[in-house]
Amino acid sequence: MKQKPIIYQLFPRWFTNTCENCIPGGTIAENGVGKMNSIDDKVLKSLKSLGVTHVWYTGVIEHATCTSYAARGIEPCNPHVVKGQAGSPYAIIDYYDVDPDIAVSVKHRMEEFEALVERTHKSGLKVIIDFVPNHVARQYHSDAKPDGVEDLGAADDKGMFFSPENNFYYITGKPFAPSVDMGRGKGAYKENPARATGNDCFTASPGKNDWYETIKLNYGIDPWNGHKHFHPIPSTWRKMLHILQFWADKGVDGFRCDMAHMVPVEFWHWAISQVKTAHPGLFFIAEIYDVSLYRSYIHDGGFDYLYDKVTLYDTLSNVLIHKTSASSITHCWQTVDDIKGHMLNFMENHDELRLASPQFCSNAMVTLPAIVVSATISTCPFMIYAGQELGEPAVDAEGYSGLDGRTTIFDYWSVPTVRRWYDGGQCSVSRLTPDEKALRRFYQRLLKLCNSEAALSQGAFFDLMYVNGYSLNGQYHYAYLRHLGDETILVVVNFADEVSHLCVNVPQHAFDCLNITPGKKTCTELLTGATKAEPLVPDRPFIVAVPAHNAVMWKMTQPKKE
């Protein structure tokens, strides 16, 4: 049976960190750090039992940090161009190396990563890592690059703002002077000429909200006039392809490509096709926020999946906080109907607010209808973020990150819910609260259904809202069918504060489109196991009771003949 990818995003840096008394802004010595070796067979078995099929190990590649490993032969970073003590995993300092923080033996950090990949595969899971193509750390320097590889920027003509053969853009004649402290004396960070900053900031003086710790990579586009210089192939293209091939050869199964839409689609077309020729099963996920580019990055660029942030995620988020109606979900699938299998749905990741945070919903249990829709509306992948299944509220002010409703990506920290589940390596629910246990059971049931039910992993979709304008309240209710073969699943979600007793109409058009045989059905509610026998016929309401902030998923099959 075709598998629906269920992706579990985790930061090795904090996922297995057992420190219970972290200090805001603390060092690695004070707050500790998780290790790749701690993601052992027991951890991976638990993730697989949750219904996970892929693990996205975030922050594996070496990035800028305030922690010095000079004694181990790694050039230290200037702290003035590092955000937080741990640093951003998206400020890569060496594309060919593993973050030393997450290794037990810094000397053998690559071997530890390779062992993690092998361990993950033996557990029946696939491996995703980040590829950060748009920008690098301010002090990018590879001390682990293979022989014969030229470093980024090593051959640049720094007297030119733009050259197709340069890897960076240079603000000629001006030193780097951001609106944040760069230090004084010997400890100051100096850069002259300044290089353009990662968020397309082509000035020597980026602001504190710019990605000032990063440098924009040059893919052959002159930003002043938009002209493309792709022939001959630019230097950056060749170097980035080599990096992709390097990690693909390590056995990873997929790349989550950071800010993919800030890199020209022509590069992706050129690079992805070559990587896939050598590694046919490997897939690419694009972080992308421009709907107008969706089809180009799939059909022209070659991406397998795209973040569906600005349609489904944003809509469901607004439904949860009552800024829009549940019926507006219809517009989401209509927007991507022709490419629905290429979307990647989620309700949490490292960039977004935690669902249970005070800045969002405060209570993970009220978010269940959004989770069900995101996970079951199509055959596309569904992703959760470590701790989401436990209702992590992100109420810690960790340091650089602050009290922002997110789990920090900049600080050394330990996440309370995950730490209690990890339980020193036991991977046990014994230290979880009753609500956390219940939430994890819900996720486990739902995620497993995504692949145990063929109608969810492979089936067709039919929106029922257009024929239920009078029987459902479009502000709070949403209903649809998933169907394959002789199995039909009716999904009804309820965003309201009270139980809803609903009469759901299924039109003749649905029977015709999905080839549903009308008549008496054996019905099983997949989330609770409840059963009943009831007819499913055109224009006769199917009666359901949907708990507050929850969902029902009634699976209907032909009764067995006596």
MOCOR-V677650 format. One record per pair of residues at least 12 apart in sequence whose ideal C-beta (glycine too) atoms are under 10 Angstrom apart, sorted by the first residue. I is the first residue (numbers start at 1). J is the second residue. If there is no record, write none. Layout:
BEGIN
i	j
I	J
I	J
END
This chain:
BEGIN
i	j
1	451
1	452
1	453
1	454
1	457
1	458
2	379
2	451
2	454
2	457
2	458
3	53
3	54
3	126
3	379
3	381
3	450
3	451
3	457
3	458
4	51
4	53
4	341
4	375
4	376
4	378
4	379
4	380
4	381
4	382
4	447
4	449
4	450
4	451
4	453
4	454
4	456
4	457
4	458
5	52
5	53
5	54
5	126
5	128
5	253
5	254
5	283
5	285
5	304
5	305
5	344
5	379
5	380
5	381
5	382
5	383
5	450
5	451
5	457
6	47
6	48
6	50
6	51
6	52
6	53
6	54
6	125
6	375
6	381
6	382
6	383
6	384
6	446
6	447
6	448
6	450
6	451
6	457
7	52
7	53
7	54
7	55
7	56
7	126
7	128
7	254
7	256
7	285
7	305
7	344
7	345
7	346
7	349
7	381
7	382
7	383
7	384
7	385
8	47
8	48
8	50
8	51
8	52
8	53
8	54
8	55
8	56
8	57
8	125
8	128
8	383
8	384
8	385
8	386
8	388
8	389
8	447
9	54
9	55
9	56
9	57
9	58
9	128
9	256
9	346
9	348
9	349
9	350
9	383
9	384
9	385
9	386
9	387
9	388
10	34
10	39
10	43
10	47
10	52
10	55
10	56
10	57
10	58
10	59
10	350
10	384
10	385
10	386
10	387
10	415
10	418
11	34
11	56
11	57
11	58
11	59
11	60
11	86
11	89
11	102
11	350
11	385
11	386
11	387
11	407
11	408
11	409
11	413
11	415
11	418
12	33
12	34
12	35
12	36
12	37
12	38
12	39
12	57
12	58
12	59
12	60
12	89
12	98
12	99
12	101
12	102
12	103
12	113
12	116
13	28
13	32
13	33
13	34
13	35
13	36
13	58
13	59
13	60
13	86
13	87
13	89
13	99
13	101
13	102
13	408
13	409
13	411
13	412
13	413
13	414
14	31
14	32
14	33
14	34
14	59
14	86
14	102
14	386
14	387
14	398
14	407
14	408
14	409
14	411
14	412
14	413
14	414
14	415
14	418
14	419
15	34
15	35
15	36
15	38
15	39
15	43
15	57
15	58
15	102
15	386
15	387
15	414
15	415
15	418
15	419
15	422
16	32
16	33
16	34
16	35
16	36
16	37
16	38
16	39
16	40
16	43
16	102
16	414
16	418
16	419
16	422
16	424
16	425
17	31
17	32
17	33
17	34
17	35
17	38
17	412
17	413
17	414
17	415
17	418
17	419
17	422
18	32
18	34
18	38
18	414
18	419
18	422
18	423
18	424
18	425
19	31
19	32
19	33
19	34
19	412
19	413
19	414
19	419
20	32
20	414
20	416
20	419
20	420
21	414
22	396
22	398
22	399
22	411
22	412
22	413
22	414
22	415
22	416
22	419
23	398
23	399
23	411
23	412
23	413
24	396
24	397
24	398
24	399
24	400
24	401
24	402
24	403
24	408
24	411
24	413
25	84
25	85
25	397
25	398
25	399
25	400
25	401
25	410
25	411
25	412
26	85
26	86
26	398
26	399
26	411
26	412
26	413
27	66
27	67
27	85
27	86
27	412
28	65
28	66
28	67
28	85
28	86
28	101
28	412
29	67
29	412
30	85
30	412
31	85
31	86
31	398
31	399
31	411
31	412
31	413
31	414
32	412
32	413
32	414
33	67
33	86
33	99
33	100
33	101
33	102
33	103
33	412
33	413
33	414
34	101
34	102
34	412
34	413
34	414
34	415
34	418
34	419
34	422
35	101
35	102
35	103
35	104
35	105
35	112
35	116
36	57
36	60
36	98
36	99
36	101
36	102
36	103
36	104
36	109
36	112
36	113
36	114
36	115
36	116
36	117
36	119
37	102
37	103
37	104
37	105
37	112
37	115
37	116
37	119
38	102
38	104
38	116
38	422
38	424
38	425
39	55
39	57
39	102
39	116
39	119
39	120
39	123
39	422
40	116
40	119
40	123
40	425
40	427
41	119
41	120
41	122
41	123
42	123
42	422
42	425
42	426
42	427
42	428
43	55
43	119
43	120
43	123
43	421
43	422
43	425
43	426
43	427
44	116
44	119
44	120
44	121
44	122
44	123
44	124
44	125
44	427
45	123
45	124
45	125
45	427
46	123
46	421
46	422
46	426
46	427
46	428
46	429
47	120
47	123
47	125
47	386
47	427
48	120
48	123
48	124
48	125
49	427
49	444
49	447
49	448
50	384
50	389
50	440
50	443
50	444
50	447
50	448
51	375
51	382
51	384
51	389
51	443
51	444
51	445
51	446
51	447
51	448
51	449
51	450
51	451
51	452
52	123
52	124
52	125
52	126
52	383
52	384
52	389
52	443
52	444
52	447
52	448
53	124
53	125
53	126
53	381
53	382
53	447
53	450
53	451
54	120
54	125
54	126
54	127
54	128
54	253
54	254
54	283
54	285
54	381
54	383
55	116
55	120
55	123
55	125
55	126
55	127
55	128
55	129
55	253
55	386
56	126
56	127
56	128
56	129
56	130
56	254
56	255
56	256
56	285
56	349
56	350
56	383
56	385
56	386
57	102
57	113
57	116
57	117
57	120
57	127
57	128
57	129
57	130
57	252
57	256
58	89
58	90
58	128
58	129
58	130
58	256
58	349
58	350
58	385
58	386
58	409
59	86
59	87
59	88
59	89
59	90
59	99
59	101
59	102
59	129
59	130
59	350
59	409
60	89
60	97
60	98
60	99
60	102
60	109
60	113
60	116
60	117
60	127
60	128
60	129
60	130
60	247
60	252
61	89
61	90
61	92
61	93
61	94
61	95
61	96
61	97
61	98
61	99
61	113
61	129
61	130
61	131
61	132
61	243
61	247
62	74
62	87
62	89
62	92
62	93
62	94
62	95
62	96
62	97
62	98
62	99
62	100
62	101
62	102
62	109
62	137
62	142
62	143
62	144
63	77
63	82
63	86
63	87
63	88
63	89
63	90
63	91
63	92
63	93
63	94
63	97
63	99
63	101
63	130
63	132
63	136
63	137
63	213
63	409
64	76
64	77
64	78
64	79
64	81
64	82
64	83
64	84
64	86
64	87
64	88
64	89
64	90
64	91
64	92
64	93
64	94
64	136
64	137
64	138
64	139
64	140
64	213
64	214
65	77
65	79
65	82
65	84
65	85
65	86
65	87
65	88
65	89
65	91
65	93
65	99
65	100
65	101
65	137
65	410
65	412
66	78
66	79
66	80
66	82
66	83
66	84
66	85
66	86
66	87
66	400
66	412
67	79
67	82
67	85
67	86
67	87
67	99
67	100
67	101
67	412
69	100
69	101
69	106
69	109
71	106
72	100
72	105
72	106
72	107
72	109
73	106
73	107
73	143
73	144
74	93
74	94
74	97
74	100
74	106
74	109
74	141
74	143
74	144
75	93
75	94
75	139
75	141
75	142
75	143
76	139
77	91
77	93
77	137
77	138
77	139
77	141
77	189
77	213
78	138
78	139
78	182
78	183
78	187
78	188
78	189
78	190
78	191
78	213
79	183
79	187
79	189
80	138
80	178
80	180
80	181
80	182
80	183
80	184
80	187
80	188
80	189
80	190
80	212
80	213
81	137
81	138
81	139
81	176
81	178
81	180
81	182
81	183
81	189
81	191
81	212
81	213
81	214
81	215
82	137
82	138
82	139
82	189
82	213
82	400
82	410
83	180
83	211
83	212
83	213
83	214
83	400
83	401
83	409
83	410
83	411
84	213
84	398
84	399
84	400
84	401
84	408
84	409
84	410
84	411
84	412
84	413
85	398
85	399
85	400
85	408
85	410
85	411
85	412
85	413
86	99
86	101
86	398
86	399
86	400
86	401
86	408
86	409
86	410
86	411
86	412
86	413
87	99
87	101
87	137
87	213
87	400
87	409
87	410
87	411
87	412
88	132
88	137
88	211
88	213
88	214
88	400
88	409
88	410
89	130
89	132
89	258
89	350
89	409
89	410
90	130
90	132
90	134
90	135
90	136
90	137
90	198
90	211
90	213
90	214
90	258
90	259
90	350
90	409
91	132
91	135
91	136
91	137
91	138
91	139
91	140
91	198
91	211
91	213
91	214
91	215
91	410
92	130
92	131
92	132
92	133
92	135
92	136
92	137
92	140
92	142
92	152
92	214
92	243
92	258
93	136
93	137
93	138
93	139
93	140
93	141
93	142
93	143
94	136
94	137
94	140
94	141
94	142
94	143
94	144
94	145
94	151
95	131
95	132
95	133
95	136
95	140
95	142
95	144
95	145
95	149
95	151
95	152
95	239
95	240
95	242
95	243
95	244
95	246
95	247
96	110
96	142
96	143
96	144
96	145
96	146
96	149
96	151
96	242
96	243
96	246
96	247
97	109
97	110
97	113
97	142
97	143
97	144
97	145
98	110
98	111
98	112
98	113
98	114
98	116
98	144
98	250
99	113
101	412
102	116
109	144
110	144
110	250
113	127
113	129
113	247
113	250
113	251
113	252
114	250
114	251
117	129
117	247
117	250
117	251
117	252
117	253
118	251
120	251
120	252
120	253
121	251
121	253
125	253
126	252
126	253
126	254
126	281
126	282
126	283
127	247
127	250
127	251
127	252
127	253
127	254
128	252
128	253
128	254
128	255
128	256
128	283
128	284
128	285
128	383
129	247
129	250
129	252
129	253
129	254
129	255
129	256
130	247
130	255
130	256
130	257
130	258
130	285
130	287
131	240
131	243
131	244
131	247
131	248
131	252
131	254
131	255
131	256
131	257
131	258
131	260
131	271
131	284
131	285
132	198
132	214
132	217
132	240
132	243
132	255
132	256
132	257
132	258
132	259
132	287
133	217
133	219
133	236
133	240
133	243
133	244
133	255
133	257
133	258
133	259
133	260
133	262
133	263
133	267
133	268
133	271
134	198
134	199
134	200
134	211
134	214
134	215
134	216
134	217
134	219
134	257
134	258
134	259
134	260
134	261
134	262
134	263
134	287
135	168
135	196
135	197
135	198
135	199
135	200
135	211
135	213
135	214
135	215
135	216
135	217
135	258
135	259
135	262
135	263
136	152
136	153
136	167
136	168
136	195
136	198
136	214
136	215
136	216
136	217
137	198
137	213
137	214
137	215
138	176
138	178
138	189
138	191
138	195
138	197
138	198
138	211
138	212
138	213
138	214
138	215
139	189
139	191
139	213
139	215
140	152
140	153
140	167
140	168
140	195
140	214
140	215
140	217
141	153
141	154
142	154
142	243
145	239
145	242
145	243
145	246
146	242
146	246
148	242
149	239
149	242
149	243
149	246
150	167
150	235
150	238
150	239
150	242
151	167
151	239
152	167
152	168
152	215
152	217
152	218
152	235
152	236
152	239
152	240
152	243
153	166
153	167
153	168
153	170
153	195
153	215
153	217
153	218
153	235
153	236
153	239
154	167
154	235
154	239
155	167
155	235
156	168
156	169
156	170
156	195
156	218
156	235
157	170
158	170
158	172
158	192
158	193
158	195
159	172
159	173
159	193
160	172
160	193
161	173
161	193
161	196
161	202
161	218
161	222
161	223
161	224
162	196
162	202
162	218
162	220
162	221
162	222
162	223
162	224
162	225
162	227
162	229
163	218
163	220
163	222
163	229
163	234
163	235
164	218
164	219
164	220
164	221
164	222
164	227
164	228
164	229
164	230
164	231
164	232
164	233
164	234
164	235
164	236
164	237
165	218
165	220
165	229
165	232
165	234
165	235
165	236
166	195
166	217
166	218
166	220
166	234
166	235
166	236
167	195
167	215
167	216
167	217
167	218
167	219
167	234
167	235
167	236
167	239
167	240
168	193
168	195
168	196
168	215
168	216
168	217
168	218
168	236
169	193
169	194
169	195
169	196
169	197
169	200
169	202
169	215
169	216
169	217
169	218
169	221
169	222
169	223
170	192
170	193
170	194
170	195
170	196
170	204
170	218
171	191
171	192
171	193
171	194
171	195
171	196
171	197
171	201
171	202
171	203
171	204
171	205
172	193
172	194
172	204
173	192
173	193
173	194
173	204
174	191
174	192
174	193
174	194
174	203
174	204
174	205
175	190
175	191
175	192
175	193
175	194
175	204
175	205
176	189
176	190
176	191
176	192
176	193
176	194
176	195
176	197
176	203
176	204
176	205
176	206
176	212
176	215
177	191
177	192
177	194
177	203
177	204
177	205
177	206
178	191
178	194
178	197
178	201
178	203
178	204
178	205
178	206
178	207
178	208
178	210
178	212
178	213
179	205
179	206
179	207
179	208
179	209
179	210
179	212
180	206
180	207
180	208
180	209
180	210
180	212
180	213
181	208
182	212
189	213
191	204
191	215
192	204
194	206
194	215
195	214
195	215
195	216
195	217
195	218
196	214
196	215
196	216
196	217
196	218
196	223
197	210
197	211
197	212
197	213
197	214
197	215
197	216
198	210
198	211
198	212
198	213
198	214
198	215
198	216
198	217
198	258
198	259
198	262
199	211
199	212
199	214
199	216
199	259
199	262
200	216
200	223
200	259
200	262
201	214
201	216
202	216
202	223
202	224
211	259
213	410
216	262
217	234
217	236
217	239
217	240
217	262
217	263
218	234
218	235
218	236
219	234
219	235
219	236
219	237
219	240
219	262
219	263
219	264
219	266
219	267
220	232
220	233
220	234
220	235
220	236
220	237
220	264
220	266
220	267
221	234
221	263
221	264
221	266
221	267
228	264
228	266
230	264
230	266
230	267
230	270
233	267
233	270
234	264
234	267
236	263
236	267
237	263
237	264
237	266
237	267
237	270
237	271
238	270
238	271
240	263
240	267
240	271
241	267
241	270
241	271
241	272
241	274
241	275
242	271
243	271
244	257
244	271
244	272
244	274
244	275
244	278
244	279
244	282
244	284
245	271
245	274
245	275
245	278
245	279
247	275
247	282
248	275
248	276
248	278
248	279
248	282
249	278
249	279
251	279
251	282
252	279
252	282
253	279
253	281
253	282
253	283
254	279
254	281
254	282
254	283
254	284
254	285
254	304
254	305
254	381
255	272
255	275
255	282
255	283
255	284
255	285
255	286
255	303
255	304
256	283
256	284
256	285
256	286
256	287
256	305
256	307
256	344
256	349
256	383
257	272
257	284
257	285
257	286
257	287
257	288
257	297
257	301
257	303
257	306
257	307
258	285
258	286
258	287
259	286
259	287
259	288
259	289
260	284
260	285
260	286
260	287
260	288
260	289
260	293
260	297
260	301
260	303
260	306
260	307
261	286
261	287
261	288
261	289
261	290
261	292
261	293
261	294
261	296
261	297
261	301
261	306
261	307
262	287
262	288
262	289
262	290
263	286
263	297
263	301
264	301
265	286
265	293
265	296
265	297
265	298
265	299
265	300
265	301
265	302
265	303
266	300
266	301
267	301
268	284
268	286
268	296
268	297
268	300
268	301
268	302
268	303
269	296
269	297
269	299
269	300
269	301
269	302
269	303
270	301
270	302
271	284
271	301
271	302
272	284
272	301
272	302
272	303
272	304
273	301
273	302
275	302
276	302
276	304
282	304
283	303
283	304
283	305
283	381
284	297
284	301
284	302
284	303
284	304
284	305
284	306
285	303
285	304
285	305
285	306
285	307
285	342
285	344
285	381
285	383
286	298
286	301
286	302
286	303
286	304
286	305
286	306
286	307
286	342
286	344
287	306
287	307
287	309
287	344
287	349
287	351
288	301
288	303
288	305
288	306
288	307
288	308
288	309
288	310
288	344
289	306
289	307
289	309
289	310
289	314
290	310
291	306
291	308
291	309
291	310
291	311
291	335
291	336
293	306
294	306
294	307
294	308
294	310
294	311
294	335
294	336
294	338
294	339
294	342
294	343
295	336
295	338
295	339
295	342
297	339
297	342
298	338
298	339
298	341
298	342
298	343
299	339
299	342
303	342
303	344
304	341
304	342
304	344
304	381
305	339
305	341
305	342
305	343
305	344
305	345
305	380
305	381
305	383
306	336
306	339
306	342
306	343
306	344
306	380
307	343
307	344
307	345
307	346
307	349
307	351
307	383
308	332
308	333
308	335
308	336
308	339
308	340
308	342
308	343
308	344
308	345
308	346
308	374
308	377
308	378
308	380
309	343
309	344
309	345
309	346
309	349
309	351
309	352
310	332
310	335
311	329
311	331
311	332
311	333
311	334
311	335
311	336
311	343
311	345
312	329
312	331
312	332
312	333
312	335
312	336
312	343
312	344
312	345
312	346
312	347
312	370
312	373
312	374
312	377
312	378
312	380
313	332
313	344
313	345
313	346
313	347
313	348
313	349
313	352
313	370
313	374
314	332
314	352
315	328
315	329
315	330
315	331
315	332
315	335
315	370
315	373
316	328
316	329
316	332
316	345
316	346
316	347
316	367
316	369
316	370
316	371
316	373
316	374
316	377
316	478
316	493
316	495
317	347
317	352
317	353
317	355
317	360
317	361
317	367
317	370
319	369
319	370
319	373
319	475
319	476
319	478
319	493
319	495
320	347
320	355
320	360
320	361
320	366
320	367
320	369
320	370
320	495
320	549
321	360
321	361
321	366
322	475
322	476
322	495
322	496
324	475
325	473
325	474
325	475
325	476
325	477
325	478
325	495
326	369
326	370
326	373
326	465
326	472
326	473
326	474
326	475
326	476
326	477
326	478
326	479
326	493
326	494
326	495
326	496
327	463
327	465
327	466
327	468
327	469
327	472
327	473
327	474
327	475
327	476
327	477
327	478
327	479
328	465
328	474
328	475
328	478
329	370
329	373
329	374
329	377
329	463
329	465
329	474
329	478
329	480
329	493
330	463
330	464
330	465
330	466
330	474
330	478
330	480
332	345
332	373
332	377
333	373
333	377
333	378
333	461
333	463
333	480
334	463
336	378
336	380
337	378
337	461
339	380
340	377
340	378
340	379
340	380
340	461
341	378
341	379
341	380
341	381
342	378
342	380
342	381
343	377
343	378
343	379
343	380
343	381
343	382
344	380
344	381
344	382
344	383
345	371
345	373
345	374
345	375
345	376
345	377
345	378
345	380
345	381
345	382
345	383
346	371
346	374
346	375
346	381
346	382
346	383
346	384
346	385
346	388
347	367
347	370
347	371
347	373
347	374
347	375
347	382
347	383
347	384
347	385
347	388
348	360
348	364
348	367
348	371
348	374
348	383
348	384
348	385
348	386
348	387
348	388
348	389
348	392
348	394
348	406
348	407
349	383
349	384
349	385
349	388
349	406
350	385
350	386
350	406
350	407
350	408
350	409
351	385
351	406
351	409
352	385
352	405
352	406
353	394
353	404
353	405
353	406
354	385
354	387
354	388
354	391
354	392
354	393
354	394
354	395
354	404
354	405
354	406
354	407
354	415
354	417
355	367
355	368
355	370
355	371
355	385
355	388
355	391
355	392
355	393
355	394
355	405
356	387
356	388
356	390
356	391
356	392
356	393
356	394
356	395
356	405
356	417
356	435
356	439
357	392
357	393
357	394
357	395
357	403
357	404
357	405
357	406
357	407
358	393
358	394
358	395
358	403
358	405
359	393
359	394
359	395
359	403
359	404
359	405
359	406
360	393
360	394
360	405
360	406
361	391
361	393
361	549
362	393
362	395
363	391
363	393
363	435
363	549
364	387
364	388
364	389
364	390
364	391
364	392
364	393
364	417
364	435
364	436
364	438
364	439
364	442
364	443
365	391
365	435
365	438
365	439
365	442
365	548
365	549
365	550
366	495
366	497
366	548
366	549
366	550
367	388
367	391
367	439
367	495
367	549
368	439
368	442
368	443
368	446
368	493
368	494
368	495
368	527
368	547
368	548
368	549
368	550
368	551
369	476
369	477
369	478
369	491
369	492
369	493
369	494
369	495
369	496
369	546
369	547
369	548
369	549
369	550
369	551
370	478
370	493
370	495
370	549
370	551
371	384
371	388
371	389
371	439
371	442
371	443
371	446
371	447
371	493
371	551
372	442
372	446
372	449
372	478
372	491
372	492
372	493
372	527
372	550
372	551
372	552
372	553
373	478
373	480
373	491
373	493
373	495
373	551
375	443
375	446
375	447
375	449
375	450
375	456
375	491
376	446
376	449
376	450
376	453
376	455
376	456
376	457
376	459
376	461
376	480
376	482
376	489
376	491
376	493
376	526
376	551
376	553
377	456
377	461
377	463
377	478
377	480
377	482
377	491
378	456
378	459
378	460
378	461
378	482
379	450
379	455
379	456
379	457
379	458
379	459
379	460
379	461
379	482
379	484
381	450
382	446
382	447
382	450
382	456
384	443
384	446
384	447
385	406
385	407
386	407
386	415
386	417
386	418
386	421
386	422
387	407
387	415
387	416
387	417
387	418
387	419
387	421
387	436
388	407
388	417
388	418
388	439
388	440
388	443
389	417
389	418
389	421
389	436
389	439
389	440
389	441
389	442
389	443
389	444
389	446
389	447
390	415
390	416
390	417
390	418
390	420
390	421
390	429
390	432
390	433
390	435
390	436
390	437
390	439
390	440
390	443
391	417
391	432
391	433
391	435
391	436
391	438
391	439
391	440
391	443
392	407
392	415
392	416
392	417
392	418
392	421
392	436
393	405
393	407
393	416
393	417
394	406
394	407
394	408
394	415
394	416
394	417
395	416
396	408
396	411
396	413
396	414
396	415
396	416
397	411
398	410
398	411
398	412
398	413
398	414
398	415
399	411
399	412
399	413
401	413
417	431
417	432
417	433
417	436
417	439
417	440
419	431
420	432
420	433
420	436
421	436
421	437
421	440
429	441
442	527
442	550
442	551
445	526
445	527
445	528
445	529
445	553
446	526
446	527
446	551
446	553
448	526
449	489
449	526
449	527
449	553
449	555
452	526
453	482
453	484
453	487
453	489
453	526
453	553
453	555
454	482
454	484
454	485
454	487
454	489
455	481
455	482
455	483
455	484
455	485
455	486
455	487
455	488
455	489
455	514
455	553
455	555
455	556
455	557
456	482
456	484
456	487
456	489
456	491
456	526
456	553
456	555
457	482
457	484
458	482
458	484
458	485
459	481
459	482
459	483
459	484
459	485
459	487
459	488
459	489
459	514
460	481
460	482
460	483
460	484
460	488
460	510
460	513
460	514
460	515
461	480
461	481
461	482
461	483
461	491
461	514
462	479
462	480
462	481
462	482
462	483
462	488
462	490
462	506
462	507
462	509
462	510
462	511
462	513
462	514
462	516
463	478
463	479
463	480
463	481
463	510
464	478
464	479
464	480
464	481
464	490
464	491
464	492
464	504
464	505
464	506
464	507
464	510
464	542
465	477
465	478
465	479
465	480
466	505
466	507
466	509
467	479
467	504
467	505
467	506
467	507
467	508
467	509
467	510
467	539
468	492
468	502
468	503
468	504
468	505
468	506
468	507
468	541
469	505
470	503
470	505
471	502
471	503
471	504
471	505
471	541
472	492
472	494
472	500
472	502
472	503
472	504
472	505
473	494
473	495
473	496
473	500
473	502
475	495
475	496
476	493
476	494
476	495
476	496
476	497
476	498
476	500
476	546
476	548
476	549
477	492
477	493
477	494
477	495
477	496
477	500
477	502
477	504
477	546
478	491
478	492
478	493
478	494
478	495
478	551
479	491
479	492
479	493
479	494
479	502
479	504
479	505
479	506
479	542
479	544
479	546
479	551
479	552
480	492
480	493
480	504
480	510
481	504
481	506
481	510
481	513
481	514
481	516
481	536
481	554
481	556
482	514
482	553
482	555
483	510
483	511
483	513
483	514
483	515
483	516
483	556
484	514
485	515
485	557
486	515
486	516
486	517
486	521
486	556
486	557
486	558
487	516
487	521
487	555
487	556
487	557
487	558
488	506
488	510
488	511
488	514
488	516
488	517
488	521
488	523
488	536
488	554
488	555
488	556
488	557
488	558
489	524
489	526
489	553
489	554
489	555
489	556
489	557
490	504
490	506
490	523
490	525
490	536
490	542
490	544
490	552
490	553
490	554
490	555
490	556
491	504
491	526
491	527
491	551
491	552
491	553
491	554
491	555
492	504
492	542
492	544
492	545
492	546
492	550
492	551
492	552
492	553
492	554
493	546
493	549
493	550
493	551
493	552
493	553
494	544
494	545
494	546
494	547
494	548
494	549
494	550
494	551
494	552
495	546
495	548
495	549
495	550
495	551
496	546
496	547
496	548
496	549
496	550
497	548
497	549
498	547
498	548
498	549
499	545
499	546
499	547
499	548
499	549
499	550
500	544
500	545
500	546
500	547
500	548
500	550
500	552
501	543
501	544
501	545
501	546
502	541
502	542
502	543
502	544
502	545
502	546
502	552
503	540
503	541
503	542
503	543
503	544
504	541
504	542
504	543
504	544
504	546
504	552
504	554
505	538
505	539
505	540
505	541
505	542
506	518
506	536
506	537
506	538
506	539
506	540
506	541
506	542
506	556
507	538
507	539
508	537
508	538
508	539
509	538
510	536
510	538
511	536
511	537
511	538
511	539
512	538
516	536
516	537
516	538
516	556
517	536
517	558
518	535
518	536
518	537
518	538
518	540
519	535
519	536
519	537
519	558
519	559
520	533
520	534
520	535
520	536
520	537
520	556
520	558
520	559
521	533
521	534
521	535
521	536
521	537
521	542
521	554
521	555
521	556
521	557
521	558
521	559
522	534
522	555
522	556
522	557
522	558
522	559
522	560
523	535
523	536
523	542
523	544
523	554
523	555
523	556
523	557
523	559
524	553
524	554
524	555
524	556
524	557
525	544
525	545
525	551
525	552
525	553
525	554
525	555
526	551
526	552
526	553
526	554
526	555
527	547
527	550
527	551
527	552
527	553
527	554
528	547
528	550
528	552
528	553
530	545
530	552
530	554
531	554
531	555
532	554
533	556
533	559
534	554
534	556
535	556
536	554
536	556
542	554
542	556
END
